[in-house]
Amino acid sequence: MEITSFDQWVDVLSEALDRAKEAGMSDRLIRKSAVEMGDFLYAKVDPDIPENRALKAMWDVADDPEKEAIANTLIKLCAKHKH
């Protein structure tokens, strides 16, 4: 799937968050997984939209607590976002 807008990207993340919750994942595990996914995306995926390039740049300079804060903020954004 090619992501062409930030809203589309948030939609995809929101759907994944919904599936994780439906599968019974705890909030703690979701947060931990979000940081691990951020590390994976940082290392393996070329950002396709300006917002993702900004997130990658922030991830590059963030320490572990800051990465957790970025991931937690994205989780909150997704939880608030309506599909």
MDTraj code that builds the backbone (N, CA, C; nanometers):
import mdtraj as md
import numpy as np

residues = "MET GLU ILE THR SER PHE ASP GLN TRP VAL ASP VAL LEU SER GLU ALA LEU ASP ARG ALA LYS GLU ALA GLY MET SER ASP ARG LEU ILE ARG LYS SER ALA VAL GLU MET GLY ASP PHE LEU TYR ALA LYS VAL ASP PRO ASP ILE PRO GLU ASN ARG ALA LEU LYS ALA MET TRP ASP VAL ALA ASP ASP PRO GLU LYS GLU ALA ILE ALA ASN THR LEU ILE LYS LEU CYS ALA LYS HIS LYS HIS".split()
xyz = np.array([
    [0.0843, -0.1177, 0.0000],
    [0.0000, 0.0000, 0.0000],
    [0.0885, 0.1235, 0.0000],
    [0.0621, 0.2117, -0.0911],
    [0.1350, 0.3382, -0.0953],
    [0.0600, 0.4413, -0.0123],
    [0.1293, 0.5019, 0.0802],
    [0.0718, 0.6056, 0.1651],
    [0.0990, 0.7395, 0.0981],
    [-0.0075, 0.8164, 0.0745],
    [0.0093, 0.9426, 0.0036],
    [-0.0271, 1.0648, 0.0882],
    [-0.0757, 1.0422, 0.2092],
    [-0.1100, 1.1556, 0.2953],
    [-0.0951, 1.1147, 0.4416],
    [-0.0792, 1.2148, 0.5262],
    [-0.0684, 1.1889, 0.6692],
    [-0.1972, 1.1283, 0.7233],
    [-0.3121, 1.1765, 0.6767],
    [-0.4404, 1.1204, 0.7222],
    [-0.4510, 0.9726, 0.6884],
    [-0.4065, 0.9345, 0.5698],
    [-0.4106, 0.7937, 0.5311],
    [-0.3185, 0.7119, 0.6216],
    [-0.2014, 0.7672, 0.6521],
    [-0.1066, 0.6980, 0.7388],
    [-0.1657, 0.6779, 0.8779],
    [-0.2315, 0.7810, 0.9311],
    [-0.2945, 0.7708, 1.0628],
    [-0.4095, 0.6696, 1.0582],
    [-0.4836, 0.6659, 0.9477],
    [-0.5897, 0.5652, 0.9324],
    [-0.5337, 0.4238, 0.9449],
    [-0.4229, 0.3974, 0.8761],
    [-0.3614, 0.2645, 0.8794],
    [-0.3166, 0.2310, 1.0216],
    [-0.2520, 0.3259, 1.0880],
    [-0.2082, 0.3028, 1.2255],
    [-0.3268, 0.2836, 1.3198],
    [-0.4330, 0.3607, 1.2993],
    [-0.5527, 0.3491, 1.3836],
    [-0.6159, 0.2116, 1.3707],
    [-0.6217, 0.1611, 1.2482],
    [-0.6786, 0.0274, 1.2269],
    [-0.5931, -0.0789, 1.2955],
    [-0.4611, -0.0648, 1.2869],
    [-0.3718, -0.1598, 1.3537],
    [-0.3889, -0.1528, 1.5054],
    [-0.4049, -0.0326, 1.5588],
    [-0.4271, -0.0154, 1.7025],
    [-0.5588, -0.0821, 1.7438],
    [-0.6630, -0.0627, 1.6659],
    [-0.7920, -0.1264, 1.6948],
    [-0.7787, -0.2781, 1.6960],
    [-0.7087, -0.3340, 1.5968],
    [-0.6910, -0.4802, 1.5901],
    [-0.6118, -0.5315, 1.7102],
    [-0.5095, -0.4559, 1.7507],
    [-0.4302, -0.4984, 1.8661],
    [-0.5160, -0.5018, 1.9922],
    [-0.5980, -0.3994, 2.0101],
    [-0.6859, -0.3955, 2.1280],
    [-0.7890, -0.5073, 2.1229],
    [-0.8459, -0.5318, 2.0043],
    [-0.9440, -0.6397, 1.9893],
    [-0.8820, -0.7759, 2.0173],
    [-0.7517, -0.7893, 1.9888],
    [-0.6817, -0.9154, 2.0129],
    [-0.6433, -0.9317, 2.1595],
    [-0.6699, -0.8287, 2.2397],
    [-0.6437, -0.8384, 2.3827],
    [-0.5073, -0.7881, 2.4271],
    [-0.4361, -0.7183, 2.3403],
    [-0.3061, -0.6638, 2.3811],
    [-0.3266, -0.5562, 2.4874],
    [-0.2434, -0.5585, 2.5882],
    [-0.2504, -0.4571, 2.6937],
    [-0.1941, -0.3251, 2.6410],
    [-0.2313, -0.2162, 2.7068],
    [-0.1781, -0.0852, 2.6680],
    [-0.0262, -0.0827, 2.6798],
    [0.0257, -0.1473, 2.7821],
    [0.1719, -0.1523, 2.8016],
    [0.2397, -0.2228, 2.6850],
    [0.1844, -0.3351, 2.6417],
    [0.2418, -0.4096, 2.5299],
    [0.2276, -0.3309, 2.3991],
    [0.1166, -0.2615, 2.3823],
    [0.0978, -0.1790, 2.2632],
    [0.2031, -0.0685, 2.2596],
    [0.2281, -0.0047, 2.3729],
    [0.3284, 0.1017, 2.3780],
    [0.4677, 0.0465, 2.3469],
    [0.5001, -0.0680, 2.4060],
    [0.6303, -0.1314, 2.3809],
    [0.6428, -0.1682, 2.2334],
    [0.5388, -0.2232, 2.1770],
    [0.5398, -0.2622, 2.0358],
    [0.5523, -0.1411, 1.9444],
    [0.4920, -0.0294, 1.9844],
    [0.4999, 0.0930, 1.9035],
    [0.6440, 0.1430, 1.8952],
    [0.7172, 0.1342, 2.0051],
    [0.8576, 0.1747, 2.0038],
    [0.9379, 0.0794, 1.9156],
    [0.9126, -0.0505, 1.9274],
    [0.9832, -0.1481, 1.8443],
    [0.9514, -0.1265, 1.6961],
    [0.8259, -0.0948, 1.6655],
    [0.7883, -0.0679, 1.5272],
    [0.8569, 0.0596, 1.4781],
    [0.8663, 0.1598, 1.5643],
    [0.9373, 0.2816, 1.5273],
    [1.0824, 0.2534, 1.4934],
    [1.1467, 0.1692, 1.5730],
    [1.2855, 0.1314, 1.5449],
    [1.2960, 0.0590, 1.4105],
    [1.2029, -0.0319, 1.3854],
    [1.2030, -0.1056, 1.2590],
    [1.1830, -0.0118, 1.1403],
    [1.0812, 0.0748, 1.1495],
    [1.0534, 0.1670, 1.0395],
    [1.1714, 0.2606, 1.0157],
    [1.2323, 0.3073, 1.1236],
    [1.3481, 0.3954, 1.1123],
    [1.4605, 0.3268, 1.0334],
    [1.4835, 0.2001, 1.0644],
    [1.5959, 0.1282, 1.0043],
    [1.5673, 0.0754, 0.8641],
    [1.4414, 0.0436, 0.8341],
    [1.4126, -0.0325, 0.7122],
    [1.3272, 0.0376, 0.6076],
    [1.2566, 0.1454, 0.6439],
    [1.1589, 0.2027, 0.5518],
    [1.1970, 0.3460, 0.5169],
    [1.1998, 0.3736, 0.3872],
    [1.2242, 0.5095, 0.3414],
    [1.0932, 0.5869, 0.3535],
    [1.0910, 0.6968, 0.4291],
    [0.9662, 0.7703, 0.4484],
    [0.9111, 0.8220, 0.3160],
    [0.7806, 0.8068, 0.2990],
    [0.7178, 0.8372, 0.1714],
    [0.6438, 0.9703, 0.1690],
    [0.6258, 1.0332, 0.2827],
    [0.5573, 1.1629, 0.2875],
    [0.6357, 1.2543, 0.3819],
    [0.6211, 1.3853, 0.3669],
    [0.6998, 1.4786, 0.4489],
    [0.6842, 1.4566, 0.5997],
    [0.5646, 1.4266, 0.6456],
    [0.5426, 1.4058, 0.7885],
    [0.6227, 1.2860, 0.8398],
    [0.6315, 1.1813, 0.7605],
    [0.7091, 1.0643, 0.8024],
    [0.8586, 1.0930, 0.7985],
    [0.9016, 1.1786, 0.7067],
    [1.0419, 1.2198, 0.7067],
    [1.0731, 1.2984, 0.8345],
    [0.9790, 1.3825, 0.8780],
    [0.9978, 1.4573, 1.0027],
    [1.0035, 1.3618, 1.1221],
    [0.9151, 1.2624, 1.1244],
    [0.9178, 1.1642, 1.2331],
    [1.0497, 1.0881, 1.2344],
    [1.0996, 1.0506, 1.1158],
    [1.2268, 0.9782, 1.1095],
    [1.3403, 1.0662, 1.1608],
    [1.3393, 1.1957, 1.1262],
    [1.4432, 1.2869, 1.1742],
    [1.4376, 1.3001, 1.3261],
    [1.3173, 1.3072, 1.3823],
    [1.3043, 1.3150, 1.5279],
    [1.3523, 1.1856, 1.5932],
    [1.3151, 1.0711, 1.5339],
    [1.3559, 0.9407, 1.5877],
    [1.5082, 0.9308, 1.5893],
    [1.5723, 0.9879, 1.4873],
    [1.7171, 0.9812, 1.4739],
    [1.7887, 1.0489, 1.5904],
    [1.7344, 1.1566, 1.6415],
    [1.8011, 1.2319, 1.7478],
    [1.7454, 1.2016, 1.8868],
    [1.6362, 1.1264, 1.8942],
    [1.5707, 1.0987, 2.0228],
    [1.6458, 0.9912, 2.1009],
    [1.6476, 1.0065, 2.2338],
    [1.6961, 0.8993, 2.3197],
    [1.5777, 0.8068, 2.3493],
    [1.6005, 0.7010, 2.4246],
    [1.4945, 0.6024, 2.4476],
    [1.3684, 0.6619, 2.5108],
    [1.3780, 0.7434, 2.6168],
    [1.2557, 0.8015, 2.6731],
    [1.1825, 0.8915, 2.5727],
    [1.2572, 0.9619, 2.4905],
    [1.1938, 1.0479, 2.3905],
    [1.1246, 0.9642, 2.2826],
    [1.1850, 0.8514, 2.2444],
    [1.1210, 0.7613, 2.1480],
    [0.9904, 0.7074, 2.2052],
    [0.9910, 0.6731, 2.3346],
    [0.8683, 0.6269, 2.3993],
    [0.7624, 0.7369, 2.3965],
    [0.8034, 0.8607, 2.4177],
    [0.7088, 0.9725, 2.4151],
    [0.6521, 0.9927, 2.2746],
    [0.7367, 0.9821, 2.1729],
    [0.6881, 0.9948, 2.0348],
    [0.5883, 0.8834, 2.0049],
    [0.6237, 0.7602, 2.0390],
    [0.5358, 0.6468, 2.0127],
    [0.4035, 0.6616, 2.0886],
    [0.4098, 0.7020, 2.2147],
    [0.2878, 0.7197, 2.2935],
    [0.1999, 0.8301, 2.2369],
    [0.2613, 0.9365, 2.1886],
    [0.1846, 1.0451, 2.1288],
    [0.1153, 0.9975, 2.0007],
    [0.1833, 0.9171, 1.9214],
    [0.1208, 0.8628, 1.8003],
    [0.0057, 0.7683, 1.8349],
    [0.0210, 0.6914, 1.9418],
    [-0.0886, 0.6041, 1.9864],
    [-0.2096, 0.6891, 2.0248],
    [-0.1870, 0.7972, 2.0984],
    [-0.2978, 0.8860, 2.1363],
    [-0.3628, 0.9478, 2.0142],
    [-0.2831, 0.9894, 1.9177],
    [-0.3365, 1.0460, 1.7941],
    [-0.4241, 0.9443, 1.7222],
    [-0.3767, 0.8216, 1.7148],
    [-0.4532, 0.7167, 1.6469],
    [-0.5822, 0.6835, 1.7210],
    [-0.5752, 0.6811, 1.8523],
    [-0.6946, 0.6504, 1.9319],
    [-0.8014, 0.7585, 1.9139],
    [-0.7573, 0.8799, 1.8954],
    [-0.8505, 0.9916, 1.8790],
    [-0.9031, 1.0029, 1.7352],
    [-0.8239, 0.9552, 1.6409],
    [-0.8563, 0.9674, 1.4976],
    [-0.9769, 0.8788, 1.4628],
    [-1.0655, 0.9324, 1.3885],
    [-1.1830, 0.8547, 1.3424],
    [-1.1573, 0.8036, 1.2022],
    [-1.1877, 0.6768, 1.1773],
    [-1.1677, 0.6168, 1.0448],
    [-1.2757, 0.6670, 0.9521],
])
top = md.Topology()
chain = top.add_chain()
for i, resn in enumerate(residues, 1):
    res = top.add_residue(resn, chain, resSeq=i)
    for name in ("N", "CA", "C"):
        top.add_atom(name, md.element.get_by_symbol(name[0]), res)
traj = md.Trajectory(xyz[None], top)
